[in-house]
């Protein structure tokens, strides 16, 4: 029957588009959930740290805990930082 294949091809393209759309929406929802989950875990860890500090006396003059190295680039104030700012132009 003439034109029958065209109708079937159009329906297949619509179905493929819907599948792709649902996959993208599903991945976006999963990413949103993972970001939410990570924030909840960080808040819980922060609460536990604060509770431990209160249980140990909560000394106001106590030094804050040392942070671990958080990245590849040196922090501002160190001599090597100038090499990384603007790609080390002029150094």
N, C-alpha and C positions, 0 to 999 in steps of 0.2 A: 504494500500500500504506500503510495507516495506521501512523503512527509511524516510517516510514522517514526522513522529513525530520528528525525530532528526533534520530535517531541520527547523521545526517550533520552536523547543526549542532553536536552535542556533540564530534564528532571534530575539527571545524574549530576550535572553541574551544581544545581541548587542543593542537592544532598551533600555534595562534597564541601560546598561553602558552609553549610550548617555544621558539619562535622568539624571543620577547621575552626569555626567560631566557638563551638563548645570546648574545643581543646584549648584555645587561647583563654577563654573565660575561666576554665578549670585551672590552668597554670597560674593565672593572675590571682585567683582565689587561694590557691595553695601558697603562693608567695606572700599574700597578705596574712594568712594564718601563721606562717613561719615567722614573719616579722613580729606579729602579736605575741607568739609563744616566746620568742627570744626576749622581748621586753618584759614579759612576766617573770621569766627566769632571772633576769638581771635585777628586777625589783626585789624578788625573794632573796637573792644573794646579798643585796644591799641591806635588807632588813635584818638578815642573820648577822651580818657584820656589825650593824649598829647594836643589836641585842648583846652580842659578845662584848662589845666595848662598854656597854652599860653594866654588864655583869662583872667586868673586871675593875669597876670603880669609876669609869668614865672620867678620867683625869683630864681636865681642860688643857693643861700645859703639855700634855703628851704630844709627841710629834706624830703627824699623820703617817700611815703606813707608806713605805716606799713603793712607787709605781714601777712596774716592769717596763722594759723597753717596748714601746708601742709601735715602732715602725722602722723603716729603712732610713729615713731622713733624720739628720741631727736636729734637736730642738733649738728654737731661737735662743740666742745668747752664747752658744758655743762657737768657737772660731770656724769650725767646718761648715756652719750654717750659711755663711756668705758664699761658699762655693755652690750651694744648691739654689739659692735665690737667683731667679732669672737665668738659670742654667749655667751659672759660673762665668757669665760674661765679664771680661775685664780682669780675670784672675789668672 
